[in-house]
Amino acid sequence: MPAAAPPPSVPQTPVSAPSPAGFTPREWRLLGAAAIVSLASALLVLGGAALLYKSTPAAPPTQATSQP
């Protein structure tokens, strides 16, 4: 009788150490994407405000003294 073959080994997934903040790699990617969207939005808002400020005509100068 032949010797019994050992059961096939089950590949074990390596257990990675938790990251310092406790986020998974997927969460880090989502945080990075959110940061990029946030910065892009802020730049668009600031750029729009700068364009509005630039296109606003200057107020006419007011005279400090009244003319008789």
GROMACS elastic network, one bead per residue, 0.5 to 0.9 nm:
[ bonds ]
;  ai    aj funct       b0    kb
    1     4     6  0.87818   500
    2     5     6  0.86166   500
    4     7     6  0.88355   500
    5     8     6  0.85017   500
    6     9     6  0.83249   500
    7    10     6  0.88933   500
    9    12     6  0.87892   500
   12    15     6  0.86361   500
   13    16     6  0.89601   500
   15    18     6  0.89044   500
   16    19     6  0.86036   500
   17    20     6  0.89645   500
   18    21     6  0.80867   500
   18    22     6  0.58971   500
   18    23     6  0.75739   500
   18    24     6  0.77039   500
   19    22     6  0.50785   500
   19    23     6  0.61769   500
   19    24     6  0.72268   500
   19    25     6  0.86617   500
   20    23     6  0.77678   500
   23    26     6  0.79258   500
   23    27     6  0.57335   500
   23    28     6  0.63420   500
   24    27     6  0.51567   500
   24    28     6  0.63588   500
   24    29     6  0.87901   500
   25    28     6  0.50211   500
   25    29     6  0.63046   500
   25    30     6  0.87032   500
   26    29     6  0.51246   500
   26    30     6  0.62900   500
   26    31     6  0.86494   500
   27    31     6  0.60771   500
   27    32     6  0.85195   500
   28    31     6  0.50101   500
   28    32     6  0.61249   500
   28    33     6  0.86031   500
   29    32     6  0.50351   500
   29    33     6  0.61640   500
   29    34     6  0.85665   500
   30    33     6  0.50626   500
   30    34     6  0.60986   500
   30    35     6  0.85501   500
   31    34     6  0.50458   500
   31    35     6  0.61243   500
   31    36     6  0.86654   500
   32    35     6  0.50501   500
   32    36     6  0.62615   500
   32    37     6  0.86886   500
   33    36     6  0.51326   500
   33    37     6  0.62326   500
   33    38     6  0.85408   500
   34    37     6  0.51226   500
   34    38     6  0.60309   500
   34    39     6  0.86223   500
   35    38     6  0.50138   500
   35    39     6  0.61720   500
   35    40     6  0.85624   500
   36    39     6  0.52045   500
   36    40     6  0.61117   500
   36    41     6  0.85401   500
   37    40     6  0.51019   500
   37    41     6  0.60622   500
   37    42     6  0.85619   500
   38    41     6  0.51726   500
   38    42     6  0.61879   500
   38    43     6  0.86792   500
   39    42     6  0.50756   500
   39    43     6  0.61802   500
   39    44     6  0.86122   500
   40    43     6  0.51541   500
   40    44     6  0.61943   500
   40    45     6  0.86630   500
   41    44     6  0.50780   500
   41    45     6  0.61670   500
   41    46     6  0.85677   500
   42    45     6  0.51450   500
   42    46     6  0.60974   500
   42    47     6  0.84053   500
   43    46     6  0.51047   500
   43    47     6  0.58561   500
   43    48     6  0.84206   500
   44    47     6  0.50184   500
   44    48     6  0.60321   500
   44    49     6  0.85027   500
   45    48     6  0.51427   500
   45    49     6  0.61384   500
   45    50     6  0.85742   500
   46    49     6  0.50288   500
   46    50     6  0.60888   500
   46    51     6  0.86100   500
   47    50     6  0.50487   500
   47    51     6  0.62223   500
   47    52     6  0.86358   500
   48    51     6  0.50761   500
   48    52     6  0.61635   500
   48    53     6  0.85131   500
   49    52     6  0.50776   500
   49    53     6  0.60224   500
   49    54     6  0.84408   500
   50    53     6  0.50379   500
   50    54     6  0.59631   500
   50    55     6  0.85561   500
   51    54     6  0.50165   500
   51    55     6  0.60896   500
   51    56     6  0.85831   500
   52    55     6  0.52441   500
   52    56     6  0.61803   500
   53    56     6  0.53813   500
   53    57     6  0.86155   500
   54    57     6  0.79017   500
   56    59     6  0.88155   500
   57    60     6  0.87832   500
   58    61     6  0.85640   500
   59    62     6  0.85279   500
   63    66     6  0.69341   500
   63    67     6  0.88357   500
